[in-house]
Amino acid sequence: VQLQASGGGLVQAGGSLRLSCAASGLTFRKYHMGWFRQAPGKEREFVASVGLTGTTVYADSVRGRFTISRDNGKSTTYLQMNGLKLDDTAVYYCARKAGKEFDIWGQGTLVTVSS
């Protein structure tokens, strides 16, 4: 099983980015998927998740600005990030949820928001 995250980069505050997470080696449509992030010097934190039927959950810090989605035909999860803030600077990781736990993690993609 492999999760390949991409789409990170440098963006000015207020700008937008779309992250992608391409999955392989699993039956993608059977799993909840999520995005997490880890800022420098901080612990990893939950950002958003999407269920089998598209049900979404968001952290309070990103609700209304970020949108998670999935394309089962492409085995890909997306994170559309709008209205980016300096505090959104972090390495973003996608993950697969099996049961109650996120058990498979991608390699991370760096998002840097500048003023």
Beta strands, then each sheet from edge to edge (+ up, - down):
strand 1: 2-6
strand 2: 9-12
strand 3: 17-24
strand 4: 32-38
strand 5: 45-50
strand 6: 56-58
strand 7: 66-71
strand 8: 76-81
strand 9: 90-98
strand 10: 101-105
strand 11: 109-114
sheet 1: 1+ 3- 8+ 7-
sheet 2: 2+ 11+ 9- 4+ 5- 6+
sheet 3: 2+ 11+ 9- 10+
end
